[in-house]
Amino acid sequence: MTVNVSFRPRPGAVLPALLPATLLALPLSLSSQNLRAAEAQPQIADAPADSDDGDGLEEIVVYGRAERLIGTAATASEGVVGGADLSVRPLLRVAELLEAVPGLIAAQHSGTGKANQYFLRGFNLDHGTDFSTVVDGVPWNLRSHGHGQGYLDVNGLIPEVISRIDFRKGPYRADSGDFSLAGAAVMSTIDRLEQPFLTVAEAGSYDWRRIAAGWGSDFGNDGALLLVGQFQSYDGPWERPEDLRHYAGYAKLHTQTSIGRAWASLSIYHATWNPTEQSPERAIGTSICANVFCSMDPTATGMTSRQILAGGIDAERWQANAYVQYYDWNMYSNPTYDFQIRQRDRRLTYGYRVQGDLVNSEALHWTLGSEGRYDDIPRVGVDHTDQAQFIEYVSTHAIREGSIAAYTEAQWTLAERVRLFAGLRADQYWFDVRALDPQFQGGSASDNQFSPKAGAAWTISPQVELYANWGRGFHSNDARGIAASDPRVPGLMPAEGKEIGARWQKGSFSFTATYWWLDLDSELKFVGDTNSVEPGPASAR
């Protein structure tokens, strides 16, 4: 059971979004006011001059919700979540923001500081394989990661700054690339706070604590500065306290220019924790593991540090952004309890994205875009350790991985109720792997992929729309398997998806149904004995 007590300065304020801890927790939250972006805020409308209250004004509270998608969506399986739908959502973990995507499950293992495990459309997506997340144009999945391909850790997000989530399933959109076969989430952050907020007494069982604060100031030509920070601690129910220490901060500045809206943001995150791994069933109830909460390796630890600097311009007919990211991660674990390992990853990532409208008329909407990314990873690998002391390398490499993509997508309105879609995406990848110890090998490779898309939508009535979609997509493999293994694996693995579906919307209620197929030439699979991800055989769903 959870209890939330909030002090609200005026009627219509949005309730705090976080109800913390575990299902056993009884938290108490004393907050001022947790206000999101304009689309999440109550809007105050003028009342008629002859209102009954005699004051000339009547306060009307309107909560923003998911957009009406009939006539605009390209597939039955895409949608939007925002406004009050996010503001009032109780969260036990930050990754539950992604559970706003219908059908997605975010589970947790190896501690609160580690990336969650995701499930969608029949896939065990491990820590992000085939499910991508983008925040303000910055991709958060990490390729060729020390723990698994596509590693997606959203723990550094502060829920109060997320204003909107656009979600998709399947490879049907040209602007979605790597790790997007099962689905994708595109998050947008708030621009300003209507007034500062402070949460100082959010607490619960197992020493759960959370402090969050936000401040904003308007200036100049419709500009604003936003500062938000949070601290969390948690021990969990484990025999060995998790001792989570989580620090996150977010700053954003935006203003209007002669070109368009210019913005810049800085996201910082640092966390340490003591993971408790899975326990063999036969060990539970013995002298080495009294119950399911036992910690069989008391020397396991984890650390994540991440800083992202991003900026961009949103003009009337085009948008562009660029980013640089520093990332440092390591974790000691013992998946088989006879061979402790330390996995680590440190990198700098640079990237950009630009997209614009070539034609934007009632009959034709045609966009063109490009994105690029370069990961400079001076050290990634696995060490054999004993009680957190180094013994030998299992693997240790330096990786440089780059990619560039161009894509185009068009929507034709043939008649008042019929829309056709077509898209094409071209990706080129380069992989360079250098061994940091003579016992290992290095190498270089490259690969490319062309991904056509097609679809149609038929609006039966203002409440009902039918869809049919087909598309090809891909996911990349770990650079070490592509350029430094024998035998080598392909760089980019193609997949084909198709679906038919329907959407019914009436008022604030939305119902969708889809029947889908997805055929992968190779599926990425988690290997528990080595805490790694490797390419598997073809699969069909």
LOVEX-456086 format. One record per residue: y, x, z of N, C-alpha, C in turn; residue in three letters. Coordinates in steps of 0.001 Angstrom, whole numbers, plus 500000, padded with zeros to 6 digits. Example, Ala and Ser with C-alpha at 12.3 -4.5 7.8 and 13.67 -1.06 7.14 Angstrom:
// LOVEX-456086
494310513190507800495500512300507800496700513200507800ALA 497750512850507080498940513670507140500030512900507870SER 
//
This chain:
// LOVEX-456086
498811500852500000500000500000500000501230500881500000MET 502276500459499304503530501191499312504660500252499706THR 505653500808500348506831500051500752508051500807500289VAL 509003500114499682510207500762499200511413500003499738ASN 512257500698500467513474500112501012514649500828500377VAL 515556500073499716516665500696499002517977500072499435SER 519006500918499548520357500434499778521046500379498423PHE 521574499186498061522185499037496757523655498663496945ARG 524570499446496376525989499223496612526506497904496080PRO 525864497378495002526354496123494440525204495366493815ARG 525342494074493610524275493298492970524012493826491565PRO 522741493754491165522385494134489808521968495567489656GLY 522009496352490719521603497750490604520126497841490294ALA 519738498890489550518342499087489194517604499720490357VAL 516434499201490682515653499745491784515199501154491468LEU 515048502008492482514506503343492241513149503257491574PRO 512887504227490690511679504158489869510458504699490565ALA 510640505471491614509493506188492173509003505559493460LEU 507737505222493499507049504851494724505941505873494874LEU 506069506846495781505291508069495683503942508023496366PRO 503320509180496308502126509556497056500863508975496455ALA 499853508805497274498569508320496797498414506862497186THR 497269506286496815497044504887497174496976504698498675LEU 496765505798499424496698505699500873498059505915501527LEU 499072506258500695500359506629501270501163505392501652ALA 502026505544502644502955504501503051504345505113503052LEU 504981505244501850506247505935501794507423505032502158PRO 508488505649502577509737504958502851510818505643502042LEU 511466504909501150512482505493500283513833504900500636SER 514761505749501056516120505331501352516996505949500277LEU 517467505135499335518209505674498226519523504947498058SER 520429505605497344521648504899497001521377504065495771SER 521596504601494574521397503804493374520858504706492284GLN 519747504291491701519092505081490666519394504446489316ASN 520336505021488610520804504404487373520418505256486185LEU 519867504638485170519452505349483979520530505249482895ARG 520114505461481685521037505446480561521569504050480323ALA 522524503974479394523170502696479144522186501595478816ALA 521100501944478052520150500893477708519341500433478881GLU 519352501194479996518608500784481178519493500067482181ALA 520811499973481902521727499468482903521978497980482748GLN 522218497305483858522693495929483755524017495901483002PRO 524176494987482068525402494867481303526204493688481838GLN 527476493898482043528341492869482609529139492221481473ILE 528946490937481310529613490218480225530723489341480787ALA 531755489123479969532844488254480377532401486797480319ASP 532755486047481331532454484614481338533601483863480680ALA 533363482652480265534450481831479715535568481679480732PRO 536780481499480213537937481434481095537885480245482030ALA 537160479198481634537116478002482477535885477999483376ASP 535363479198483812534207479211484690534507478510485982SER 533424477981486564533553477148487743534026477919488956ASP 533826479263488987534174479985490215535660480186490367ASP 536399479916489310537833480001489428538380481406489355GLY 537540482416489294538033483794489245538249484275487813ASP 537795483529486830537959483950485456536840484843484963GLY 536050485393485861534947486271485473533683485855486201LEU 532580485906485492531288485627486094530377486811485791GLU 529694487329486814528812488474486609527468488014486065GLU 527082488554484900525803488239484275525009489521484164ILE 523817489554484741522977490745484718521950490613483610VAL 521929491579482687520978491596481584520236492926481629VAL 518918492894481779518110494113481809517597494409480405TYR 517836495631479927517321496057478635515814496209478683GLY 515117495777477634513665495881477581513262496464476229ARG 511978496465475936511497496983474669512148496236473503ALA 512391496953472406513064496366471268512149495412470520GLU 512775494523469783512024493663468881511619494503467669ARG 510321494550467363509803495462466348509379494775465060LEU 509296493465465046508949492779463802510077492985462791ILE 509709493469461611510696493771460595511177495205460610GLY 510777495989461646511200497383461718510037498349461907THR 508983497958462628507860498853462900507047499091461629ALA 506460500296461533505628500644460385504157500368460637ALA 503739500282461915502341500029462260502285499071463433THR 501094498464463618500904497585464768500794498363466061ALA 500419499647465980500137500425467181501313501247467663SER 502484501110467062503652501816467568504534500860468350GLU 505377501423469211506235500573470024507260501375470784GLY 508010500669471608509104501248472371509033500735473802VAL 509231501626474752509352501246476158510638501870476675VAL 511460501073477322512719501601477830513361500647478800GLY 514582500993479183515351500115480042514655499810481344GLY 514662498537481719514101498118483001512602498358483073ALA 511923498379481913510476498616481936510136499969482552ASP 510994500960482341510785502269482968511387502318484362LEU 512525501673484554513238501783485827512454501233487004SER 511692500164486776510990499522487887509522499930487952VAL 509131500912487168507718501304487103507372502188488296ARG 506444501771489163506068502635490286505195503781489800PRO 505492504998490276504791506190489812504091506880490967LEU 502815507212490778502111508081491706502155509523491224LEU 502273509708489897502413511028489272503424510905488149ARG 504109512006487846505092511985486761504430511590485443VAL 503187512052485233502500511770483967502265510284483760ALA 502439509465484782502292508024484582503409507464483712GLU 504473508233483479505435507827482461504746507654481114LEU 503784508553480817503063508456479556502121507264479532LEU 501747506735480706500898505554480724501654504298480304GLU 502951504438480041503674503346479385503163503151477965ALA 502512504176477396501837504025476106500590503180476329VAL 500491501998475738499346501124476007498015501819475713PRO 497099501759476683495775502336476503495640503769476951GLY 496745504477477219496650505869477631496429505953479138LEU 495515506832479543495227507086480954495541508549481247ILE 496263508807482323496566510160482774495893510386484116ALA 494902511261484146494177511580485371494615512952485878ALA 494123513320487048494560514579487670493363515326488223GLN 493347516641488020492345517483488659492917518886488805HIS 492369519641489710492818521011489982494250521067490487SER 494688520016491173495966520082491851497102519380491146GLY 498105519008491957499244518246491451500122519074490532THR 500083520388490638500944521224489814500407521506488432GLY 499179521120488164498561521400486874498785520235485916LYS 498733520512484613498841519444483622497764518402483844ALA 498107517152483569497149516067483730496116516073482612ASN 495098515261482794494075515069481775494288513688481173GLN 494261513604479833494661512388479142493482511788478372TYR 493482510452478295492449509716477585493124508643476741PHE 492751508571475463493334507577474566492415507382473365LEU 492227506163472965491461505813471772490075506463471743ARG 489412506473472875488071507012472929488004508519473010GLY 489134509197473098489168510648473179489379511097474624PHE 488598512085475056488962512881476216489877513975475687ASN 491176513781475849492168514667475258492436515894476110LEU 491622516110477140491806517221478058493279517277478467ASP 493948518398478273495348518523478716496340518322477575HIS 495932517649476491496895517342475448496404517514474032GLY 495148517884473809494661517978472441494791516626471759THR 495416516611470604495552515416469769496419514327470380ASP 497236514667471379498290513764471851499539514606472107PHE 500580514348471336501794515169471426502897514425472164SER 503755515194472805504925514642473487506145515477473123THR 507209514798472755508473515429472372509567514854473257VAL 510395515709473840511496515274474694512808515754474074VAL 513638514826473637514909515158472972514714516175471856ASP 513671515980471067513427516846469925512682518123470228GLY 512330518366471498511632519594471895510150519269472126VAL 509222519890471372507793519643471606507334520296472904PRO 506578519547473724506124520053475019504682520536474997TRP 503917520237473961502560520784473867502627522279473580ASN 501741523046474208501723524493474045500471524915473287LEU 500650525487472122499515525922471315499078527319471735ARG 497780527602471525497171528887471917497461529197473382SER 497340528180474234497656528324475659496507528984476404HIS 496808529576477545495806530277478333494744529376478925GLY 495010528066479018494017527151479591493416526202478572HIS 494107525944477480493550525026476497494539524709475403GLY 494031524503474208494864524227473049495620522918473232GLN 496935522959472956497764521775473067498171521412474479GLY 498057522331475427498309522099476848499641521362477041TYR 499579520187477668500746519319477843500990519079479326LEU 501975519772479867502337519654481278503706518993481369ASP 503741517725481798505003517000481913505493516947483356VAL 504881517737484254505293517697485655506741518122485854ASN 507289518889484911508678519320485044509693518250484736GLY 509269517094484224510207516012483947510643515337485243LEU 511894514952485309512405514139486413512468512699485909ILE 511684511781486484511588510425485915512924509730485741PRO 513862509982486634515157509298486548515922509616485268GLU 515614510717484581516394511078483395515787510534482105VAL 514605509927482160513970509394480952514439507962480730ILE 515046507709479576515602506384479302514768505574478326SER 513914506253477541513227505530476459512016506337476007ARG 510926505642475668509737506269475113509339505508473858ILE 509367506197472721508841505657471473507425506192471306ASP 506442505303471175505066505766471094504434505371469764PHE 503448506180469357502704505949468118501245506291468364ARG 500380505726467548498962506081467562498515506271466127LYS 497732507342465899497234507601464566498185508444463736GLY 497681509061462628498472510002461816499212509332460662PRO 500049508329460956500638507527459898502113507811459637TYR 502741508665460441504162508950460273504363510407459892ARG 505223510643458924505389511992458375506097512932459336ALA 506890512429460270507610513323461175506774513729462379ASP 505523513261462478504615513676463549503610514675462972SER 503512515859463601502653516902463079501504517253463995GLY 501479518486464467500374519020465256500136518190466518ASP 498855518019466880498417517348468108498792515865468160PHE 498960515210467021499390513807467015498348512857466448SER 497095513290466340496084512457465691495782511193466485LEU 495557511328467797495284510146468614496558509390468942ALA 497646510111469180498886509440469523500006510420469772GLY 501200509878469962502387510688470221503376509877471035ALA 504133510569471876505205509945472658506489510739472430ALA 507536510037472032508840510657471807509783510129472882VAL 510186511014473788511020510616474918512487510961474666MET 513358510090475150514801510331475105515341510329476533SER 516350511153476774516922511257478114518274510548478180THR 518688510267479389519956509584479607521116510512479274ILE 522270509911478997523492510665478732524406510763479950ASP 524360509748480803525297509708481920524726508855483044ARG 525282509020484224525016508157485371526249507310485630LEU 526014506029485913527139505162486241527777505581487557GLU 526942506065488480527455506631489716526377507507490333GLN 526732508437491219525737509359491796524672508615492597PRO 523515509271492773522467508716493620521849509832494449PHE 521262509444495565520596510389496446519409509705497103LEU 518229510284496958517020509818497628516615510885498627THR 516694510568499917516512511602500942515345511334501869VAL 514761510148501811513710509830502783512512509218502094ALA 512034509881501046510846509426500363509681510235500908GLU 508801509587501637507742510309502340506491509460502392ALA 505348510131502590504100509400502643503003510221503268GLY 501792509721503162500640510388503740500422511753503106SER 499658512584503827499300513927503359500539514773503071TYR 501564514577503913502799515360503840503496515247502493ASP 503440514064501895504223513839500687505703513778501035TRP 506519514533500300507972514498500456508600514578499077ARG 509693513855498911510464513966497674511929513744497971ARG 512753514649497484514203514521497563514733514606496137ILE 515548513656495735516127513652494392517595513269494476ALA 518396513848493621519831513556493601520349513686492185ALA 521367512894491880521989512950490568523481512727490655GLY 524213513413489797525679513299489769526137513400488320TRP 527160512647487982527699512697486630529197512515486625GLY 529806512985485549531252512866485414531608512699483946SER 532454511716483640532932511521482274534166512370482030ASP 534352512767480766535537513547480441535798513452478941PHE 537022513796478558537382513990477162537083512810476271GLY 536629513131475058536390512151474014534998511545474171ASN 534863510600475105533590509942475385532519510950475779ASP 532927512021476442531980513033476880531519512778478300GLY 530423513447478688529894513285480037529074514506480412ALA 529092514809481703528261515859482283527308515204483272LEU 526039515615483231525004515026484067524231516132484755LEU 524034516002486076523245516949486853522254516174487715LEU 520957516499487616519920515829488395518947516888488898VAL 518509516754490146517536517687490700516561516988491622GLY 515407517615491824514440517050492747513585518154493368GLN 513072517845494556512105518701495252510950517824495719PHE 509716518327495556508534517600496023507625518556496776GLN 506938518008497770505875518744498456504732517779498726SER 503508518334498794502331517475498959501139518354499346TYR 500338517865500281499137518594500693497854517959500188ASP 497879516675499905496681515997499439495656515807500544GLY 494551515126500240493531514838501258492527515970501436PRO 492755517122500817491752518166500734491583518939502030TRP 490423519514502180490126520362503334491128521517503426GLU 491448522092502300492477523123502230493756522486501699ARG 494834522467502474496058521809502013496507522348500656PRO 496928521419499802497378521823498475498664522639498522GLU 499517522358499495500755523113499687501598523150498415ASP 501744521996497761502571521912496562504037522128496915LEU 504679522976496147506127523174496224506659523058494808ARG 507407521990494575507830521613493223509355521523493197HIS 509978522284492303511433522264492145511748521979490676TYR 512646521036490431513021520709489058514503520377489006ALA 515125520744487897516531520432487690516800520109486234GLY 517813519302486002518169518916484643519680518787484549TYR 520261519408483524521691519320483265521894518964481800ALA 522854518086481542523124517674480166524614517464479987LYS 525115517945478869526525517827478514526607517268477108LEU 527435516261476905527610515762475541529045515323475338HIS 529477515352474074530825514941473721530858514534472256THR 531876513804471869532049513410470487532897514443469746GLN 532472514790468541533218515717467691533517515033466367THR 534215515732465494534532515173464179533269515002463336SER 532204515759463646530948515656462908530081514540463469ILE 530034514444464773529180513475465449529041513837466917GLY 528055513263467554527819513524468973527122514869469143ARG 527742515771469891527162517081470174526680517099471618ALA 525518517716471854524948517728473196524231519046473460TRP 524092519365474722523327520526475158522678520184476495ALA 521472520704476729520761520398477972520014521626478460SER 519769521661479767518988522721480399518010522073481362LEU 516728522367481173515671521860482049514998523038482730SER 514891523002484067514250524082484812513182523483485721ILE 512097524242485897510979523740486690510193524923487228TYR 509821524836488504508964525859489119508084525162490154HIS 506793525477490122505862524859491065504777525852491447ALA 504346525775492699503187526516493181502285525540493928THR 500962525795493895500026524905494568498690525613494756TRP 497862525025495627496502525514495867495521524486495319ASN 494907524747494162494016523741493575492681523657494299PRO 492179522442494437490802522203494862490029521738493639THR 489024522527493248488273522235492028487193521187492294GLU 486497520804491233485359519898491341484257520574492170GLN 483478519767492888482391520290493726481048519818493186SER 480032520694493146478692520257492728478162519191493673PRO 477588518147493125477104517039493953476061517514494962GLU 475224518470494555474169518933495458474706519727496645ARG 475982520187496548476560520953497654477193520068498713ALA 477533518813498354478231517927499288477283517525500418ILE 477778517661501632476975517364502810476224518559503361GLY 476438519736502771475809520960503268476800521748504099THR 476360522887504611477222523713505459478399524302504690SER 478280524415503354479390524995502591480334523936502046ILE 479964522665502133480814521583501612480502520316502395CYS 481259520087503449480942518991504362481094517621503710ALA 482110517449502825482341516150502190483033516374500851ASN 483386515270500191483936515368498836485326516000498808VAL 485934516210499963487260516817500010487201518319500293PHE 486022518896500238485892520307500603486515521199499533CYS 486947522373499945487511523380499044486599524596499083SER 485812524767498035484777525794498053485299527185497705MET 486531527272497197487145528580496946488523528592497591ASP 488672529154498779489951529119499488490999530078498928PRO 490662530852497882491636531806497323492238531320496013THR 491902530115495551492443529595494295493917529211494473ALA 494747529576493515496174529246493533496635528939492115THR 497806528301492006498394528021490704499897528160490738GLY 500494528490489580501948528641489468502378528280488051MET 503460527513487956504070527189486663505579527372486768THR 506160528027485763507609528167485675508022527877484237SER 509041527044484072509436526637482720510931526373482665ARG 511599526949481670513015526702481445513228526428479960GLN 513946525335479653514194524943478273515691524727478082ILE 516265525462477139517660525283476747517668524676475352LEU 518309523522475207518293522811473926519686522281473621ALA 519920522016472355521192521449471940521083520881470546GLY 522039520008470190521970519428468865523204518613468531GLY 523196518071467324524259517202466815523618515964466220ILE 524127514794466597523679513523466037524827512940465227ASP 524747513097463906525763512551463015525342511171462531ALA 526163510578461690525899509207461246524620509131460411GLU 524398510125459534523253510052458628522269511216458802ARG 522493512074459773521550513172460002521624513625461452TRP 520534514265461885520451514824463234519832516222463136GLN 520248517101464032519688518451464070519677518931465518ALA 518637519686465870518587520261467204517838521591467151ASN 518071522416468152517383523695468289517122523930469768ALA 516149524802470074515792525031471463515184526411471623TYR 515236526898472862514534528106473268513896527817474621VAL 512663528273474815511917527988476033511283529261476583GLN 511411529440477897510648530489478586509601529803479457TYR 508369530311479390507263529671480100506385530744480722TYR 505989530522481987505111531452482696504143530620483534ASP 502844530907483388501821530104484075500633530986484418TRP 500063530768485605498773531384485904498053530555486954ASN 496730530627486941495933529860487884494608530577488137MET 494270530720489414492960531221489821492045530017490046TYR 490862530041489428489925528935489580488503529476489551SER 487568528600489917486179529020490046485291527873489556ASN 485212527670488232484518526481487720483034526435488039PRO 482378527593488208480941527598488506480643528150489899THR 481682528560490639481566529082492008480699530344492106TYR 480555531043490994479949532368491060480696533358490169ASP 481875532913489647482626533766488730484079533299488733PHE 484868533783489683486275533373489749487039533988488576GLN 487964533206488031488774533689486917490249533442487202ILE 491060534258486565492496534021486538492895533799485084ARG 493453532632484790493973532337483463495487532460483505GLN 496056533017482453497501533213482470498099533066481075ARG 499392532768481057500116532558479810501599532793480077ASP 502205533638479281503653533867479372504198533942477955ARG 505283533209477684505767533155476304507242532786476217ARG 507820533109475064509104532585474625508847531754473372LEU 509456530584473312509285529702472165510658529331471617THR 510789529438470292512023529062469606511688527989468576TYR 512612527054468358512325526028467373513558525257466955GLY 513395524494465886514484523648465386513883522406464747TYR 514731521440464538514350520229463794515615519643463175ARG 515536519253461906516660518614461228516115517477460384VAL 516806516342460387516361515177459626517578514386459189GLN 517532513877457956518654513112457448518226512032456490GLY 519133511103456225518887510008455291519373510410453903ASP 518468510409452923518874510595451530519411509284450962LEU 518736508180451285519171506843450876518988505923452076VAL 519970505093452344519856504125453431520513502821452999ASN 519727502018452272520215500733451784519265499640452232SER 519596498405451939518726497295452330517375497373451627GLU 517349497883450408516102497928449648515303499200449885ALA 515968500316450208515274501599450328515874502430451456LEU 514989502906452345515386503871453363514523505109453169HIS 515155506223452798514438507446452428514981508596453259TRP 514108509219454050514516510323454926513827511618454495THR 514453512721454833513924514055454558514155514908455796LEU 513158515705456166513306516502457378512542517808457318GLY 512821518667458282512129519942458395512107520343459865SER 511061521063460257510994521600461609510280522944461573GLU 510628523790462511509995525098462602509833525507464052GLY 508875526404464277508594526853465643507984528250465605ARG 508364529050466597507815530400466711507500530675468181TYR 506225530978468469505786531312469820505529532815469905ASP 506261533492470785506068534915471046505406535040472416ASP 504098535361472413503299535362473635502881536798473943ILE 503605537517474799503255538919475055501951539105475813PRO 501504538071476554500221538198477246499634536817477520ARG 498397536642477072497645535430477364496184535835477468VAL 495483535267478443494090535649478563493437535192479845GLY 492236535721480074491421535372481227490936536662481879VAL 491096536763483203490607537907483974489464537461484876ASP 488482538326485041487462538114486063488020538643487380HIS 488053537788488397488607538168489695487619537806490791THR 487850538369491961487071538037493155488041537930494314ASP 488138536714494888489098536443495945490506536877495508GLN 490839536507494276492149536764493660492416538246493407ALA 491405539087493427491562540509493126490947540799491758GLN 491681541532490922491251541811489552489984542666489528PHE 489043542295488645487828543079488433487781543608487000ILE 487897542698486005487864543126484611488453542037483737GLU 488804542418482503489299541439481544488141540670480919TYR 488312539366480815487428538555479994488005538456478579VAL 489307538345478496490054538445477241491511538694477586SER 492193539458476752493626539687476958494249540033475609THR 495218539240475195495810539393473873497313539117473922HIS 497987539576472876499359539176472573499311538376471271ALA 500054537285471225499994536384470069501405536105469557ILE 501515536129468254502717535628467596502276534545466623ARG 502772533356466833502364532213466020503598531469465542GLU 503714531299464241504858530612463663504436529486462744GLY 505305528528462582505022527417461674506323526866461136SER 506234526299459934507368525609459336506826524398458598ILE 507573523320458622507115522077457995508275521398457292ALA 507951520713456215508894519843455526508224518490455361ALA 508981517430455505508395516094455398509409515115454812TYR 508883514083454215509711513018453676508989511696453863THR 509771510647454050509203509319454293510140508278453709GLU 509565507258453059510378506216452441509832504845452808ALA 510761503894452942510409502495453178511104501641452138GLN 510276500912451372510815500000450362510668498560450847TRP 511723497789450716511666496356450980511574495647449636THR 510344495246449265510121494657447952510593493210447896LEU 510388492511448970510840491130449076511337490945450501ALA 511779489757450792512356489534452115511358489821453224GLU 510044489638452951509048489757454009508042490882453789ARG 508166491676452753507181492711452442507855494077452428VAL 507281495006453178507761496391453207506602497335452892ARG 506869498367452101505893499399451774506380500736452304LEU 505440501578452739505777502883453311504993503973452585PHE 505618505112452418504939506284451870505564507527452475ALA 504737508525452748505236509760453333504379510938452933GLY 504955512117453045504234513349452765504760514433453695LEU 503819515174454287504175516269455185503441517525454728ARG 504162518660454714503565519945454355503822520932455491ALA 502742521544456001502830522499457110502253523843456700ASP 502937524906457091502452526273456895502456526986458239GLN 501315527613458608501162528312459883500799529774459639TYR 501292530638460526500950532054460533500454532441461917TRP 499402533213461990498804533634463257498650535159463265PHE 499133535789464307498965537228464467498528537492465907ASP 497367538111466065496776538344467382496554539849467557VAL 497036540384468673496857541804468969496119541951470292ARG 495031542712470304494258542932471523495009543886472445ALA 495051543547473734495709544400474730494725545305475449LEU 493463545263475046492433546152475585491499546509474432ASP 491065547765474329490265548198473166488955547450472981PRO 488425546830474022487138546139473872487240544834473092GLN 488462544353472853488654543108472123489209543396470737PHE 489155542398469869489653542570468514490866541698468278GLN 491650542084467289492808541324466867492709540987465398GLY 493798540495464835493805540158463424494926539199463102GLY 495015538836461839496047537905461388495451536941460383SER 496084535784460250495602534755459328496738533774459072ALA 496527532922458087497489531861457790496725530654457270SER 497367529499457335496743528277456850497832527260456559ASP 497513526278455720498489525234455403497782523900455283ASN 498574522854455310498021521500455291499022520554454640GLN 498549519716453719499347518644453141498811517316453675PHE 499724516475454155499317515243454836500054514053454244SER 499445513343453285500073512130452748499872510936453680PRO 500761509962453582500716508739454398501066507539453521LYS 500549506371453884500886505149453166500685503954454087ALA 501443502886453842501307501700454677502039500513454093GLY 501792499351454692502453498118454265502608497198455464ALA 503663496397455449503908495401456499504310494088455839ALA 503756492986456336504039491657455795504461490757456943TRP 505697490309456906506232489440457945505854487992457611THR 504879487469458345504419486099458115505466485090458570ILE 506057485364459728507079484498460302507947485355461215SER 509012484821461773509821485621462695509053486119463916PRO 507881485525464184507093485934465348505846486746464999GLN 505429486777463741504149487395463379504338488357462210VAL 503724489560462346503746490526461260502384491204461165GLU 501910491443459928500643492103459662500898493492459086LEU 499960494441459362500139495829458943498829496392458396TYR 498957497329457470497829498130456992498346499553456788ALA 497620500547457320498104501930457277496965502899457001ASN 497295503975456333496371505080456062497158506382456146TRP 496522507427456630497216508703456693496282509853456999GLY 496686511042456579495996512273456932496881513070457884ARG 496246513739458847496953514579459801496112515806460113GLY 496450516486461215495736517718461553496005518096462999PHE 495199518986463527495574519750464710495284521221464442HIS 496027522076465115495811523522464967494777523984465986SER 494130525091465682493213525734466610493902526912467286ASN 493289527408468355493812528551469088493836529777468174ASP 494952530499468202495112531665467324494033532705467540ALA 493501532821468768492471533823469033491173533492468311ARG 490871532219468163489683531831467404489893531941465906GLY 491152531864465470491466531907464050491501533347463528ILE 492116534249464300492366535599463798491618536690464543ALA 490989536398465681490393537476466488489026537107467014ALA 488243536389466234486883536057466654485933536238465479SER 484666536285465754483650536441464724482482535506465041ASP 482273534433464273483019534081463064484367533431463386PRO 485259533480462434486567532865462611486500531364462356ARG 487444530642462981487541529198462751488777528932461899VAL 488822527815461183490011527490460380491243527325461262PRO 492401527589460667493641527450461422494022526013461683GLY 493965525174460650494365523775460756493180522904460357LEU 492846521956461226491706521077460988492205519685460605MET 491895519224459382492409517927458934491642516759459531PRO 492271515601459471491668514356459930492249513214459099ALA 491517512123459048491962510957458290491888509722459172GLU 492961508960459168493006507750459972493427506548459143GLY 492957505384459553493382504137458915493256503010459931LYS 494095501994459738494031500854460652494653499630460000GLU 494212498467460457494844497201460127495224496551461458ILE 496304495796461467496732495240462737497729494111462582GLY 498045493498463698498984492382463738499836492480464998ALA 501041491952464892501960491905466038502515490499466166ARG 502514490001467420503126488710467717504141488926468830TRP 505388488566468558506451488692469550507184487363469674GLN 507315486946470919508084485742471201508829485963472503LYS 510137485948472415510939486256473596510678487684474040GLY 510385487850475319510113489191475858508634489536475831SER 507800488631475286506359488867475266505952489443473920PHE 505123490489473961504646491122472737503141491320472830SER 502433490953471754500980491131471703500633491797470382PHE 499854492876470441499410493542469222497898493697469241THR 497308493705468057495877493937467902495673494865466716ALA 494813495867466871494537496803465790493041497071465694THR 492603497328464483491253497824464239491433499134463488TYR 490919500218464054491260501537463521490023502410463344TRP 490174503396462458489154504412462205489852505780462252TRP 489179506779462781489718508138462784488564509123462627LEU 488593509899461548487556510882461225488157512274461296ASP 487638513105462201488103514480462368487088515446461777LEU 487585516449461044486688517487460541486153518363461665ASP 486901518453462762486448519198463944487226518688465145SER 486520518411466227487163517909467439487261519016468478GLU 488419519118469122488598520083470205487942519542471471LEU 487136520381472127486397519942473305486597520914474457LYS 486703520348475661486849521154476871485478521654477330PHE 485406522952477680484173523565478176484368523861479660VAL 483729523066480507483966523162481941483528524479482548GLY 482479525101482032481973526329482633482931527504482469ASP 483821527426481473484766528522481255486217528069481364THR 486452526785481693487810526249481757488586526539480474ASN 487983526246479346488626526538478071488361525400477093SER 489076525429475974488915524454474902488450525191473660VAL 487472524640472977486974525270471759486723524209470693GLU 486763524616469395486491523656468321485048523182468364PRO 484858521902468147483529521324468102483233520785466721GLY 482121520094466543481766519541465236482647518356464863PRO 482430517863463644483173516698463174482841515480464031ALA 483784514548464103483559513328464880484204512151464164SER 483725510955464473484257509729463868484372508662464946ALA 485491507949464926485715506853465861486302505667465122ARG 
//
